[in-house]
């Protein structure tokens, strides 16, 4: 199996297609990248900016360059010695424009008689034999009409079944958009009505949905795959086995979110995850644990006693997940309930039955009503401690969910008793569907809701992380990395993706607030006084985002970007305003604060003062995180453009076009030996970050033998707690931790790094650090950190002897 030493992610779009990506490959090769990593390529919804809404599996999207584009890119990659990794979407297809989605159009036209009926996960009986499509606005049924041989609703077009003409005769029914919450009868991607799930566990569906992917490997165009959302599949292990056969055991990664303490199943045919677990460890080892208590106190004050702090994270996400199970994903809960009842094969107590407990023979299950059974299913998904189980694997997580559900809701003992044997059976349809559903509820309740309500230090509110885990010490970090080297040495490492809530350098700057919680509190109070918000706690989240994204140079689109973030953040939080029912008064106040950050001189003054406290340490944290991400065990991925400052916010902000011309010029300067500005400021345009990225990636690619093990490297002296260092087998990474505290103590002083014996050169500066003394060839060296890190807060030492 060919494996990468690093990857670089391109977002392939109509404006940046495969041909344009091909033209940028020489830049990647010179940057030090080993493989190019491409977003989804298959034909997608017209105008799709991301490609995850695949409409056809038999071709590459013509708007993204088509088959000719991939052939050109692959040929150029081969010439340059680069591998090719492609993101694939096995769980669902886009159905927003039915005419574009061949399978969906045929399903609508022919119903259960469609050649593709088995491809979709539809409960026909629940819809009275019809597929429900929730697109109709309130009181707008009159807009449904038949014209030119099609059924139309405004600009939407749907097919007519042969020999019909009226809406009532179709295999589908256009229904009110609100029906999606509880009355939908097809499985979706999360709660996105325009992404219909497919049953890739069926061998015929697998073959048909992978026909183009198979061609890539048959023709040696692609070397590896990244599998999107494997938790949405009925049987991820079986799917990965099938994929391994198709690709002939190629390099495959899975976009799997692991909760703290959770391990990736070792029997999966994968090299590992896409790296959110590594991201969480990197961010937390750079976070000052001393900031937790004062930031807890600040959040308690901002919330005005509405919640108790420190807030119980598990309690918060239980409630947000339960709201999702009762709300936008209630259709899935109802379908599980129907399948459970089908398995039990017993009558249940009808709605409105007497409340008295019936006499039940010993050992028999008490009869329960359908609503109480659904209540118990919803409670179980709310209590599930991880995204999902993979029965029989993960049975302990299922048992934990049952125990928590019984603790939360002792009144549901009878329905929980009925559910236990059914949901514990790996072969039972309800158990399989429950596993597919729990991950949906987790994602929507946590990533897309609770992350916008837990505002203590928002750099910790990132996909794959638990915000209640505040910091990680050096010993804990080393333990995680040693285990990573043992178990998943080829898994991906990431800092930024198309799904991260905040770009890596936004988080690096926010992280610095943990070192100065009282400075942050004072300035936040001023900002909230100058631009009051109905919810001061949300104000903390908003001002952290503004602080983290604030650019060194003016940007014409900054206002639009910040308003877009503010709208998404407050509506995803969902406690004051929502997408489906916006609170105009609340939202006006939030948007006014955004405008004040740009237009109000008093607000700009406070913001400028706060920036003076965090720009330099944020710069240090950013370089530390970047070097860690490239040199720890695993395959580092550089998200497009993040070799310079990555100050994007949540999507779509993080999917903006990248100026590769600027990066090309800076890289040329670095390669030509120009001394770029390396002072502690973002005024350098990102040259320092690009230099670190280039030298570290190049070393990993060209000297892979230096990165085959993992061992901590210690330090001696009063400031030893501010350095994190490790030896990968001949390459030693050295980064600064907690730079504000380091400066407050007067710098490194006489603190030394306990460098192993040998001759060592810093790959980032080219400077000889230690020249081995011949008479003492085995003696370790105490290298003064004040000298080693005089130019940069990080170093990458290479053993030359």
C-alpha positions in Angstrom: 0.0 0.0 0.0 1.3 3.4 -0.9 0.9 5.8 2.0 1.4 9.6 2.2 3.8 11.5 4.5 1.5 14.6 4.1 -1.5 15.9 2.2 -2.8 19.2 1.0 -6.5 19.7 0.8 -8.0 21.4 -2.3 -11.7 22.5 -2.4 -12.6 21.6 -6.0 -15.3 23.9 -7.3 -16.5 25.3 -10.6 -14.2 28.3 -10.1 -11.3 26.2 -8.9 -11.7 23.1 -11.0 -9.4 20.1 -11.6 -7.5 21.9 -14.3 -6.7 24.8 -12.0 -5.7 22.4 -9.3 -3.4 20.7 -11.8 -1.7 24.0 -12.4 -1.1 24.4 -8.7 0.6 21.0 -8.2 4.1 22.2 -8.7 3.6 24.7 -5.9 2.5 21.8 -3.6 5.5 19.8 -4.5 7.9 22.6 -3.8 6.0 23.4 -0.5 7.0 19.9 0.6 3.6 18.1 0.2 3.5 14.4 -0.6 -0.1 13.9 -1.8 -2.8 16.2 -3.1 -6.2 15.7 -1.3 -9.3 16.6 -3.3 -12.9 17.4 -2.1 -15.7 15.3 -3.7 -15.5 15.1 -7.5 -18.7 13.2 -8.5 -21.5 15.1 -10.3 -23.2 17.3 -7.7 -26.2 19.6 -7.5 -25.9 22.5 -10.0 -23.9 25.3 -8.4 -22.8 23.2 -5.4 -19.8 24.9 -3.7 -18.8 21.7 -1.8 -19.7 18.6 -3.8 -21.2 16.6 -1.0 -24.6 16.7 -2.7 -23.7 14.0 -5.3 -26.5 13.5 -7.8 -24.8 10.9 -10.1 -22.2 8.2 -9.3 -21.2 7.4 -12.9 -19.3 10.5 -13.7 -17.1 13.3 -12.4 -18.8 16.6 -12.2 -18.3 18.4 -15.6 -18.3 21.8 -13.7 -15.3 20.5 -11.7 -13.3 19.4 -14.7 -14.9 16.1 -15.6 -12.9 12.9 -16.4 -10.4 14.9 -18.4 -9.7 17.1 -15.5 -8.9 14.2 -13.2 -6.8 12.5 -15.9 -4.8 15.8 -16.3 -4.3 16.2 -12.5 -3.3 12.5 -12.0 -0.8 12.7 -14.8 0.8 15.8 -13.4 0.8 14.4 -9.9 2.6 11.3 -11.2 5.2 13.5 -13.0 5.9 15.3 -9.7 5.9 12.2 -7.5 2.6 13.2 -5.7 -0.1 10.8 -4.7 -3.8 11.6 -5.1 -6.4 11.3 -2.3 -10.1 11.9 -3.0 -13.0 12.5 -0.6 -16.0 10.3 -1.3 -19.7 10.4 -0.2 -21.2 6.9 0.2 -24.1 7.7 2.5 -26.4 10.0 0.5 -27.3 11.7 -2.7 -28.5 15.2 -3.5 -32.2 15.5 -4.4 -32.8 19.3 -4.3 -33.1 19.3 -8.1 -34.8 16.0 -8.9 -34.2 16.1 -12.6 -30.4 16.1 -12.0 -30.5 13.1 -9.7 -31.2 10.1 -12.0 -32.0 7.6 -9.3 -34.3 10.0 -7.4 -36.2 11.0 -10.5 -36.9 7.4 -11.4 -38.0 6.7 -7.8 -40.5 9.5 -7.9 -41.8 8.5 -11.3 -42.2 4.7 -10.6 -42.3 4.4 -6.8 -41.7 1.0 -5.5 -41.6 -0.3 -9.0 -38.5 1.8 -9.7 -35.3 0.1 -10.7 -33.7 2.2 -7.9 -36.3 1.6 -5.2 -34.0 -0.5 -3.2 -31.3 2.1 -3.3 -33.2 4.5 -1.0 -34.2 4.0 2.6 -38.0 4.6 2.3 -40.7 3.5 4.7 -43.5 3.4 2.1 -46.1 2.1 4.6 -45.7 5.1 6.9 -46.6 7.4 4.0 -49.6 5.4 2.9 -47.6 4.1 0.0 -46.3 7.5 -1.0 -43.0 9.2 -0.5 -43.4 12.5 1.4 -41.4 15.5 0.1 -41.5 18.4 2.5 -41.2 21.4 0.3 -44.6 23.3 0.5 -44.7 26.6 2.3 -47.5 27.4 4.8 -50.9 27.8 3.1 -49.2 27.5 -0.4 -50.7 24.2 -1.6 -52.4 26.0 -4.5 -49.0 26.6 -6.1 -48.8 22.9 -6.9 -49.7 22.4 -10.5 -49.3 20.2 -13.5 -47.7 21.7 -16.6 -45.9 20.4 -19.7 -46.0 16.8 -18.5 -44.5 17.6 -15.1 -45.7 18.4 -11.6 -44.5 21.8 -10.5 -44.2 23.8 -7.3 -42.9 27.2 -8.1 -39.5 26.6 -9.8 -39.3 22.9 -8.6 -40.1 20.2 -11.1 -41.2 16.6 -10.4 -42.0 13.7 -12.7 -45.5 12.3 -13.4 -46.1 8.6 -13.1 -46.9 7.0 -16.5 -50.6 7.5 -17.4 -51.3 10.1 -14.6 -51.7 13.7 -14.4 -52.8 14.8 -11.0 -50.8 15.2 -7.8 -52.9 12.7 -5.9 -52.0 9.9 -8.3 -48.2 10.2 -7.8 -45.9 7.8 -5.9 -44.9 10.9 -3.9 -46.7 13.6 -2.1 -45.5 17.2 -1.8 -46.2 18.1 1.9 -45.7 21.1 4.2 -42.0 21.7 5.1 -42.9 21.2 8.8 -43.7 17.6 8.2 -40.0 16.9 7.9 -39.5 16.9 11.7 -41.9 14.1 12.6 -43.6 12.8 9.5 -40.9 12.1 7.0 -40.6 8.6 5.6 -37.2 8.6 4.0 -33.8 8.7 5.7 -31.7 11.8 5.2 -28.2 13.1 5.8 -28.8 14.4 9.3 -31.8 16.8 9.0 -31.1 17.9 5.4 -34.2 17.1 3.4 -32.4 17.6 0.1 -29.9 14.8 0.9 -31.5 11.4 0.7 -29.6 8.5 2.2 -28.9 5.4 0.1 -28.6 1.8 1.2 -25.0 1.2 0.3 -25.0 -2.0 2.4 -26.9 -3.6 -0.5 -24.2 -5.1 -2.9 -26.0 -3.9 -6.0 -26.3 -0.4 -4.6 -22.6 -0.4 -3.6 -21.5 -1.5 -7.1 -23.8 1.1 -8.8 -22.7 3.9 -6.5 -19.0 3.1 -6.8 -18.8 2.6 -10.6 -16.8 5.7 -11.2 -14.6 5.3 -8.1 -13.8 1.8 -9.3 -12.6 3.2 -12.6 -10.2 5.5 -10.7 -8.4 2.6 -9.2 -8.6 0.4 -12.3 -6.9 3.1 -14.3 -4.5 4.1 -11.5 -5.7 7.7 -11.4 -6.2 7.8 -7.6 -4.2 6.3 -4.7 -6.4 6.7 -1.7 -9.8 7.8 -0.4 -11.3 9.7 2.5 -14.7 8.3 3.5 -17.2 11.0 4.5 -19.5 10.3 7.5 -19.1 6.5 7.9 -21.4 6.6 10.9 -24.3 7.2 8.6 -23.8 3.7 7.1 -25.7 0.7 8.3 -22.5 -1.4 8.7 -19.3 0.7 8.4 -17.0 -2.3 8.9 -18.6 -4.2 6.0 -18.6 -1.2 3.8 -14.8 -0.6 4.4 -14.2 -4.3 3.6 -16.0 -3.9 0.3 -14.1 -0.7 -0.4 -10.8 -2.4 0.4 -11.7 -5.1 -2.2 -12.6 -2.4 -4.8 -9.4 -0.4 -4.2 -7.1 -3.4 -3.7 -6.3 -2.4 -0.2 -5.5 1.3 -0.9 -5.0 3.9 1.7 -8.4 4.9 3.2 -9.3 7.3 6.0 -12.6 7.7 7.8 -14.2 10.9 8.9 -15.0 9.5 12.3 -15.4 11.6 15.4 -14.1 10.0 18.5 -15.2 11.1 21.9 -12.6 11.4 24.7 -11.5 7.9 25.7 -13.2 6.3 22.7 -11.1 4.1 20.3 -11.5 3.5 16.6 -12.5 -0.1 16.0 -9.3 -1.9 15.1 -11.0 -4.4 12.7 -11.9 -1.6 10.3 -10.0 -1.6 7.0 -8.7 1.9 7.4 -5.5 3.8 8.2 -7.4 5.9 10.8 -9.4 9.0 11.2 -9.2 12.3 9.5 -7.6 13.8 12.6 -10.0 15.7 14.8 -8.8 13.7 17.8 -5.2 15.0 17.2 -6.5 18.6 16.7 -8.2 18.4 20.2 -4.9 17.3 21.8 -2.8 20.0 20.1 -5.2 22.8 21.1 -5.4 21.7 24.7 -1.7 21.2 25.3 -1.3 24.9 24.4 -4.1 26.0 26.8 -3.2 27.4 30.2 -5.1 25.3 32.8 -4.9 28.2 35.3 -7.5 30.0 33.2 -10.2 27.5 33.8 -11.4 28.7 37.2 -11.6 32.5 36.4 -13.2 31.8 33.1 -15.8 29.6 34.8 -16.5 32.5 37.2 -16.8 34.9 34.3 -19.3 32.7 32.5 -21.3 32.3 35.7 -21.6 36.0 36.0 -22.5 36.6 32.3 -25.2 34.0 32.5 -26.8 35.9 35.4 -27.5 32.8 37.3 -29.5 31.3 34.5 -27.2 28.3 34.7 -24.8 27.0 37.3 -21.1 27.2 36.5 -19.0 25.3 36.0 -21.7 24.0 33.7 -22.3 20.3 33.5 -21.4 19.6 29.8 -23.0 16.2 29.8 -26.2 17.7 31.2 -26.2 20.4 28.5 -25.7 18.1 25.6 -28.3 15.6 27.0 -30.8 18.4 26.7 -29.7 19.7 23.3 -29.7 16.1 21.9 -33.1 15.4 23.4 -34.4 18.6 21.7 -33.1 17.3 18.4 -34.6 13.9 18.9 -38.0 15.5 19.7 -37.6 18.1 16.9 -35.8 18.0 13.6 -34.9 14.3 13.8 -38.1 13.1 15.4 -39.0 11.3 12.1 -36.0 9.0 12.7 -37.1 8.3 16.3 -40.6 7.5 15.0 -39.3 5.1 12.4 -37.1 3.2 14.9 -40.2 3.0 17.1 -42.3 1.5 14.2 -39.5 -1.1 13.5 -39.3 -2.0 17.2 -43.0 -2.7 17.3 -42.7 -4.8 14.2 -40.1 -6.9 15.9 -42.0 -7.3 19.1 -45.0 -8.5 17.2 -47.2 -7.7 20.2 -50.1 -5.3 20.6 -49.2 -2.2 22.6 -51.5 -0.2 24.8 -53.3 2.4 22.6 -53.0 6.1 23.2 -55.3 7.2 26.0 -55.3 3.8 27.7 -55.9 3.8 31.5 -52.9 5.0 33.5 -53.1 2.0 35.9 -50.4 -0.6 35.6 -51.8 -3.8 34.2 -51.1 -7.2 35.8 -48.2 -8.8 34.1 -47.0 -12.4 34.6 -43.5 -12.6 36.2 -40.7 -12.4 33.6 -43.0 -10.9 30.9 -42.7 -7.4 29.5 -45.3 -4.9 30.5 -47.3 -3.5 27.6 -46.4 0.0 26.6 -48.0 2.6 24.4 -46.4 3.7 21.2 -45.8 7.3 22.4 -44.0 6.0 25.5 -41.9 3.7 23.4 -41.0 6.6 21.2 -40.2 8.7 24.3 -37.8 6.0 25.5 -36.1 5.8 22.1 -35.6 9.6 22.1 -34.2 9.4 25.7 -31.7 6.7 24.7 -30.3 8.6 21.8 -30.0 11.7 24.1 -28.1 9.6 26.6 -25.8 7.9 24.1 -22.3 8.7 25.2 -20.6 8.5 21.8 -21.7 9.0 18.2 -22.7 5.4 17.8 -21.9 1.7 18.5 -21.1 -1.0 16.0 -22.7 -4.0 17.4 -21.5 -6.3 18.8 -18.7 -3.8 19.2 -19.6 -0.9 21.5 -22.1 -2.9 23.5 -20.8 -1.1 26.6 -21.8 2.2 25.2 -25.3 0.9 24.6 -25.5 -0.4 28.2 -24.3 3.0 29.4 -27.0 4.7 27.5 -29.7 2.5 29.0 -28.3 3.1 32.5 -28.3 6.8 32.0 -31.8 6.8 30.5 -33.1 4.9 33.5 -31.5 7.4 35.8 -32.9 10.4 33.9 -36.3 8.8 33.4 -37.3 6.1 35.9 -40.9 6.5 34.6 -39.7 4.9 31.3 -38.6 1.6 32.9 -41.2 -0.5 31.0 -40.5 0.7 27.5 -36.7 0.6 28.2 -37.1 -3.0 29.3 -38.9 -3.7 26.0 -36.2 -1.9 23.9 -33.2 -3.5 25.5 -33.2 -7.0 23.8 -34.2 -5.5 20.5 -31.6 -2.7 20.4 -28.9 -5.1 21.6 -29.4 -7.6 18.7 -26.8 -6.8 16.0 -29.1 -8.4 13.4 -32.3 -6.6 14.3 -33.3 -3.8 11.9 -34.2 -1.4 14.7 -30.8 -1.9 16.3 -29.1 -1.2 13.0 -31.2 1.9 12.4 -30.7 3.1 16.0 -26.9 3.0 15.4 -27.3 5.1 12.3 -29.5 7.6 14.1 -27.6 8.2 17.4 -24.7 9.8 15.4 -27.1 12.2 13.7 -28.5 13.3 17.0 -25.0 13.7 18.5 -23.8 15.9 15.6 -26.9 18.1 15.5 -27.2 18.4 19.3 -23.5 19.0 20.0 -21.6 20.3 17.1 -24.5 22.4 15.7 -26.1 23.6 18.9 -24.2 23.1 22.2 -21.0 24.4 20.8 -22.7 27.7 20.4 -24.0 27.8 24.0 -20.8 26.8 25.9 -18.9 30.0 25.7 -16.2 29.8 28.3 -13.2 29.5 25.9 -14.5 28.9 22.4 -11.2 27.7 20.9 -12.1 24.4 22.7 -15.5 24.2 20.9 -14.2 22.2 17.9 -15.4 19.1 16.1 -14.0 16.1 17.8 -13.3 17.9 21.1 -15.1 18.0 24.5 -15.2 21.7 25.6 -15.4 20.7 29.2 -11.9 19.3 29.0 -10.0 22.5 29.3 -6.3 21.7 29.0 -3.8 18.9 28.6 -0.4 18.8 30.3 2.8 17.8 28.5 2.8 14.3 30.1 -0.7 13.7 28.9 0.1 14.9 25.4 3.1 12.6 25.2 1.0 9.6 26.3 -1.5 10.3 23.6 1.2 10.7 21.0 3.0 7.5 22.0 -0.2 5.6 21.7 -0.9 7.2 18.3 2.5 6.0 17.1 1.8 2.5 18.3 -1.8 2.1 17.0 -2.5 4.6 14.2 0.8 5.9 12.8 -0.8 6.6 9.4 -4.0 8.3 10.5 -4.4 12.0 9.4 -3.6 15.0 11.6 -5.5 18.2 10.9 -5.8 21.7 12.3 -8.3 23.2 9.9 -10.9 21.6 7.6 -14.0 22.6 5.6 -16.0 21.7 8.7 -14.0 23.3 11.6 -16.0 25.9 13.5 -12.9 28.3 13.6 -9.7 28.3 11.6 -6.6 27.1 13.3 -5.2 30.6 13.9 -8.5 32.0 15.2 -8.3 29.3 17.8 -4.6 30.0 18.5 -5.4 33.6 19.4 -8.5 32.8 21.5 -6.4 30.2 23.4 -4.2 33.0 24.6 -7.2 34.4 26.6 -6.8 31.5 29.0 -3.5 33.1 30.1 -5.1 36.5 30.7 -8.6 35.8 31.9 -8.9 39.0 34.0 -7.7 41.2 31.1 -10.3 39.5 28.8 -13.0 40.0 31.4 -12.3 43.7 31.8 -12.3 44.4 28.1 -15.3 42.2 27.5 -17.2 44.2 30.1 -16.4 47.4 28.3 -17.5 45.9 24.9 -20.8 44.7 26.4 -21.3 48.1 27.9 -20.6 50.0 24.7 -22.7 47.6 22.6 -25.2 45.8 24.9 -26.5 42.4 24.0 -29.6 40.6 25.4 -27.5 37.6 26.2 -24.1 38.6 27.6 -22.9 35.0 27.5 -23.5 34.8 23.7 -21.7 38.1 23.6 -18.6 36.4 25.0 -18.8 33.9 22.1 -19.3 36.7 19.5 -16.4 38.9 20.7 -14.1 35.9 20.9 -14.9 35.2 17.2 -14.3 38.8 16.2 -11.1 38.9 18.2 -9.8 35.7 16.6 -10.8 36.7 13.0 -9.6 40.3 13.2 -7.1 40.7 10.4 -3.7 42.5 10.4 -4.7 44.4 7.3 -8.2 45.8 6.4 -10.5 43.4 4.5 -13.4 44.6 2.4 -15.4 41.5 3.1 -14.9 41.4 6.9 -18.2 43.0 7.7 -20.1 40.5 5.6 -18.1 37.6 7.0 -18.8 38.6 10.6 -22.5 39.1 10.0 -22.7 35.7 8.4 -21.0 34.1 11.4 -23.2 35.9 13.9 -26.4 34.8 12.2 -25.3 31.2 12.0 -23.9 31.1 15.6 -27.0 32.6 17.3 -29.5 30.5 15.2 -27.5 27.3 15.7 -27.5 28.0 19.5 -31.3 28.0 19.2 -32.0 29.3 22.7 -32.9 32.9 21.8 -33.6 32.7 18.0 -33.9 30.0 15.5 -33.7 29.4 11.7 -37.4 28.7 11.5 -38.5 31.4 13.8 -36.0 34.3 14.1 -36.3 36.8 16.9 -35.8 40.1 15.1 -35.2 42.2 18.2 -32.5 39.8 19.5 -30.8 39.5 16.1 -30.8 43.3 15.5 -28.8 43.7 18.8 -26.3 41.0 17.8 -25.8 42.5 14.3 -25.4 45.9 15.9 -22.5 44.7 17.9 -20.9 43.4 14.7 -21.3 46.8 13.1 -20.0 48.5 16.2 -16.7 46.5 15.9 -16.1 48.2 12.6 -17.8 51.6 13.0 -17.7 52.7 16.6 -14.5 54.5 17.6 -14.9 53.6 21.4 -15.5 49.9 20.5 -12.5 49.9 18.1 -10.3 51.4 20.8 -11.2 48.6 23.3 -10.8 45.9 20.6 -7.4 47.4 19.6 -6.2 47.3 23.3 -7.3 43.7 23.6 -5.6 42.7 20.3 -2.3 44.1 21.7 -2.5 41.5 24.4 -3.2 38.5 22.2 -1.7 39.0 18.7 1.9 38.1 19.6 1.0 35.1 21.8 -1.6 34.0 19.2 1.2 34.1 16.7 3.4 31.9 18.9 0.5 29.5 19.5 -0.2 29.3 15.8 3.4 28.4 14.9 3.5 25.9 17.7 0.3 24.2 16.6 1.4 24.1 13.0 4.7 22.5 13.8 3.1 20.0 16.1 0.5 19.1 13.5 3.2 18.4 10.9 5.6 16.4 13.2 3.5 14.3 15.6 2.7 10.7 14.6 0.3 10.6 11.7 -0.1 12.1 8.2 -0.3 15.9 8.4 -2.9 17.7 6.3 -2.6 21.3 5.3 -6.0 22.7 4.6 -6.0 24.9 1.5 -4.3 28.2 2.3 -3.5 27.5 5.9 0.3 27.6 5.2 -0.4 31.4 5.8 -2.6 32.7 8.6 -5.9 30.8 8.7 -8.5 33.2 10.3 -11.6 31.8 8.8 -14.8 31.1 10.8 -17.4 28.4 10.3 -18.5 27.4 6.8 -19.0 28.8 4.3 -16.4 31.3 5.5 -13.7 28.6 5.6 -14.4 27.6 2.0 -13.5 31.0 0.4 -11.1 31.1 -2.5 -7.4 31.0 -1.7 -4.8 33.4 -3.3 -2.2 30.9 -4.4 -0.3 33.7 -6.2 0.6 35.3 -2.9 1.7 31.9 -1.5 3.7 31.1 -4.6 5.7 34.4 -4.2 6.3 33.9 -0.5 7.5 30.3 -1.1 9.9 31.4 -3.8 11.3 34.0 -1.3 11.8 31.3 1.4 13.4 28.9 -1.1 15.7 31.6 -2.3 16.9 32.2 1.2 15.3 35.5 1.8 15.0 36.4 5.5 11.4 37.0 6.0 10.1 39.1 8.9 10.0 36.8 11.9 8.9 39.2 14.6 6.0 38.4 16.9 3.3 39.9 14.7 0.9 39.0 12.0 2.2 42.0 10.0 4.7 39.5 8.5 1.9 38.4 6.2 2.3 34.8 7.3 5.8 34.4 6.0 7.0 32.8 9.2 4.2 30.3 9.2 4.8 29.4 5.5 8.5 28.9 6.2 7.8 26.6 9.2 5.3 24.7 7.1 7.6 24.3 4.1 10.7 23.2 6.0 8.8 20.8 8.2 6.8 19.2 5.3 10.0 18.9 3.2 11.8 17.2 6.0 9.0 14.7 6.6 8.8 13.8 3.0 12.5 13.7 2.2 13.8 12.2 5.5 10.9 9.9 6.5 13.3 7.7 8.4 13.6 10.5 11.0 9.9 10.1 11.9 9.5 6.5 12.9 9.3 6.6 16.7 8.2 8.9 19.6 10.0 9.9 22.8 9.5 12.9 25.0 12.5 15.3 25.3 12.8 16.9 28.7 13.9 20.4 29.9 15.6 21.7 33.0 15.1 25.0 34.6 12.5 27.4 36.0 10.7 27.8 32.6 10.7 24.1 31.7 6.9 24.0 31.8 6.8 26.4 28.9 8.5 24.0 26.4 7.1 20.9 24.7 9.6 18.7 22.9 9.8 15.2 21.5 12.1 13.1 19.4 10.6 11.3 16.4 13.7 9.2 15.7 16.3 11.8 14.6 14.0 14.8 14.3 13.3 16.8 17.5 10.3 19.2 17.7 10.5 22.1 20.1 7.6 24.4 20.7 6.8 27.2 23.2 3.8 26.7 25.5 1.9 29.5 27.3 4.0 32.4 25.9 2.3 35.1 28.0 3.3 33.4 31.2 6.8 32.9 29.8 7.2 36.6 29.0 5.8 37.5 32.5 8.6 35.4 34.1 11.2 37.2 32.1 11.7 34.7 29.3 13.7 31.4 29.3 16.5 32.5 31.6 18.9 29.5 32.0 16.3 26.9 31.1 17.8 24.2 28.9 16.6 21.5 26.6 17.9 18.0 27.4 18.9 17.2 23.8 20.1 13.6 23.1 23.7 13.2 22.1 24.6 14.1 18.5 25.2 17.0 16.1 21.9 18.9 15.7 20.8 21.6 13.1 17.6 23.6 13.1 15.8 22.7 9.9 13.7 25.9 10.2 16.6 28.4 10.3 19.5 26.2 9.0 21.5 27.1 12.1 23.9 24.6 13.7 22.6 24.1 17.3 25.0 21.6 18.8 28.2 20.2 17.4 29.1 17.0 19.1 32.3 17.0 21.1 34.5 14.1 20.0 35.7 13.2 23.5 32.1 12.9 24.8 30.1 11.4 21.9 27.4 9.8 24.1 26.8 12.8 26.5 23.5 14.6 26.2 23.5 18.3 25.7 21.8 21.0 27.7 20.9 23.5 25.0 19.8 27.0 26.2 16.3 27.6 25.0 16.9 31.4 25.0 19.4 30.8 22.2 17.6 28.0 20.5 14.3 29.9 20.2 15.8 33.4 19.7 14.4 33.8 16.2 11.2 31.7 16.4 9.1 30.3 19.2 9.6 26.8 17.6 12.4 24.7 16.3 12.8 21.5 14.4 16.2 19.9 15.1 17.7 17.3 12.8 20.4 14.9 14.0 23.3 15.0 11.5 25.7 12.6 13.1 
